[in-house]
Structure formats: structure tokens, C-alpha cells
Amino acid sequence: MRVGELSRRSGVSLASIKYYLREGLLPPGERTSPNQATYDEGHVHRLRMVRALIDVGGLTVAATRDVLAAVDDPEVPLYVALGRASGTTMDPGDQDETQDETWAAAERTLAAAVDERGWAVSDENPAWHTAVGVLATYARLGDDDLSAQLGLYMRAMEEVAEREVAAVVDRGDRARTVEGVVVGTVLGDTLLAAVRRLAQQHCSLRLLGETPLRPRG
Amino acid sequence: MRVGELSRRSGVSLASIKYYLREGLLPPGERTSPNQATYDEGHVHRLRMVRALIDVGGLTVAATRDVLAAVDDPEVPLYVALGRASGTTMDPGDQDETQDETWAAAERTLAAAVDERGWAVSDENPAWHTAVGVLATYARLGDDDLSAQLGLYMRAMEEVAEREVAAVVDRGDRARTVEGVVVGTVLGDTLLAAVRRLAQQHCSLRLLGETPLRPRG
């Protein structure tokens, strides 16, 4: 199909398609003349993925490119790409000045929790740095509730991850497995955050006596 | 203290402080002359919160302002502010075109899951719209694994929310309670996402035989 139909089918504007081609988020179409190319169903699907990761997952264009690189390249360990694929990343520029005693204490807290739970994880996983950063930030704000919740978070996320990894294992095709993991992880972050807020509304209704603006239905 | 000391104490640049003052994220200091104001410990603390929400929580400046408004204004229901305080928000401009049969089916899925769990939540909670949007997006990508995980997510988040709401109930002071909830929720999103990726690494090591780049320690 021509680029016009690709735009219509995917619901993505021509300007955005050109931008994604330029940034390497969308592979080029097959050239049919110096000014024309044709696209296939794979391009429609890829564009839907790109929009899901950006619009719903909240990823930046750069993070989306990193994530899609893992889908396309079997050499990139999945967990490295997923670790980078957060809606937020700690600014590496701040890293040096944050490596103080608070940071070291936060890292010891995480290491102890991981060892207690028996997780085999690497501190090269970008998520390690992010988790330490959150714990250190919270400690600097004069609080440590999040350290206290850490074990609960780990238990809850282990149950979620176990089911999710098992669900994609037998998809067979590697690209399809990786795609499922990536999209499920990024969209799952947003869904988890939303479900958490619904749960908070339910619990604060029960525990604090707050009333909803208007009950559903 | 003068603005220079406020910058030094909080680690936030003068340019950023002026920007936050202009955008209403930081309340003005007390004017001592037409060109000078003094700031107090409350300003230092507020600046640390602003940076935590933006740098670690991944909020936009606009979302940060919404969240801080709930800390300052007892009239804003907490869950409305928290629902807005996600690292990502569904673009309301897309709302009309997304209200198709896929969207309606996603909303029925969420409503059934919420009813089954006995949650008293309002569809005016912005998180409701976000959750429906994620489920609909995932269905459009030709998959429905996330609907299958929904019950698991809800159970995990109810356990987390229950403990978190209970932990802040007896702080007494409303502003301090709300601040604890807000910061814990926004930073908690980032921590949950990071812990989820560590759990995935652990589970994929066990289930897929993937090896870490280098084990920790």
C-alpha cells in the first residue's frame, strides 16, 4: 500500500509517519521509484505498537526506539530493554552527585530485600538503578514508608511477573514472544498505576470515610 | 533565606526556581523589597517534592501542579488528584474516536472485574478512563493477555493500597497525610515498575533460561 493508505489504516498522520521513519521507529517501505515506497501489514502493526507505547505507555520517542530495537535484535537481552522502557528514567547526569551515603543505604536496602526473596538479578539491569533512586529520593524527603513497602511490592510483582512470563513462553516465535512481553510490560505499567488508584479510592472510602464524587452506574 | 541560599539548599537552579514560581508550583516568598523576597524551610521542602515528582515520578510540570493543588486544597478529593498524577495520561483529544465497540467492550471488562472484587469506585476517577484505554489499546493490537491479568493486578494492588492507606491514616495532620499519599503514590509507580522488571529478570531466568549479563555482587 502507499503511504496515504498506511496513514488511513493505522490512524497515524503522514507527518508522524515521516518522523517515525526518520527516527528509525518504522522500517522503510520497499522503494518503487525515487519518490515512492510501498508498505505492508507489518508496517500497520508496527505503527499501532509505536502509538501504544508512546500514547498509552507514556514512553519517549527515544525509549520507544530502544524497546523496538530489542524486538528486532535477538542479541539484546530482553531485561535490559525492559529496564530502559519505563515512562521515566533517572537522569544519568545526576548519578555522580547522588552517590552519597543516602544512596548507598538505599542500595543496601534493595540488595537485602532481593537476597531475602532469593531473586537472581543483576545490578546492570537499568531497573536496579531506578529502584535505588526512588528509595534514596524518598529517604531524602524525610520518609521511609517506601522501604517498608518494598517487600510487599516485590511479592506482588513476582506473582504478576511469574504469570506474565509463563503466558508468553509458549508463543514459539521469538519476535512474537518479545513483542508480547514488551507491549504487555509497558502498557501493564500504565494499567497497574490506574488499577492502584482505583484500589486507593476503594480503600480510602473504607478506611478514611472519603466519598466518591458519584458512584459508578 | 534569600533565593540564592534556597537554590543551594535544595539543589535546584535559580532558573528552575523562577520557572516554578511563575508556574505556581512553588508559593511566592515573603517580599522584603520590590526586587527581593525571603524563603523558609517550607520552600526547601516543596522544591524537593517538586523535583521528586518530576525527576523520579516522571510527571509533567502541569501534572505536578495538579497534584500539589490537592496537597494545598482540602476541597479536591484525593483520588481525583491521584488519578491525574500518572506519568502518562490518555490524550483527551483522542477520546471521541476511541469510543467505539472495542472501547465499550473494554469498559464492560473493567466494570465486571470491579464488581466481582466489590470495589466502590467512580467512573469519574480519571484512572477509570486510563484503565479502559489500556485494555482497549491492547485489544486493538490483537491481544487480550492484559484482560486476563486484570484480576491479578487488582488483587495485588488492593493489597498494596490497603497497607499504604492504613499507613498514612494516623499521621493526623491532613496536609502531611495528603503529601505522604501523593509522594508515595507517584514515586511508588516508578518503584513498582522497576521492581516488576527485576521480577521479570528473575522469572525469565527461571522459566526461559535467560542469563544475566553479570550476576550482582
Interface residues (C-beta under 8 A of the other chain):
Chain A: G11 H45 R48 M49 A52 D55 V56 G57 G58 P77 L78 Y79 V80 L82 G83 S86 G87 T88 M90 D91 D94 E97 A111 V114 W119 A120 V121 S122 D123 E124 N125 P126 A127 W128 T130 A131 G133 V134 L135 T137 Y138 R140 L141 G142 D143 D145 L146 A148 Q149 L150 L152 Y153 M154 A156 M157 E158 E159 V160 A161 E162 R163 E164 V165 A166 A167 V168 V169 G180 V181 V183 G184 T185 L187 G188 D189 T190 L191 L192 A193 A194 V195 R196 R197 L198 A199 Q200 Q201 H202 C203 S204 L205 R206 L207 L208 E210 P212 L213 R214 P215 R216 G217
Chain B: G11 H45 R48 M49 A52 D55 V56 G57 G58 P77 L78 Y79 V80 L82 G83 S86 G87 T88 M90 D91 D94 E97 A111 V114 W119 A120 V121 S122 D123 E124 N125 P126 A127 W128 T130 A131 G133 V134 L135 T137 Y138 R140 L141 G142 D143 D145 L146 A148 Q149 L150 L152 Y153 M154 A156 M157 E158 E159 V160 A161 E162 R163 E164 V165 A166 A167 V168 V169 G180 V181 V183 G184 T185 L187 G188 D189 T190 L191 L192 A193 A194 V195 R196 R197 L198 A199 Q200 Q201 H202 C203 S204 L205 R206 L207 L208 E210 P212 L213 R214 P215 R216 G217
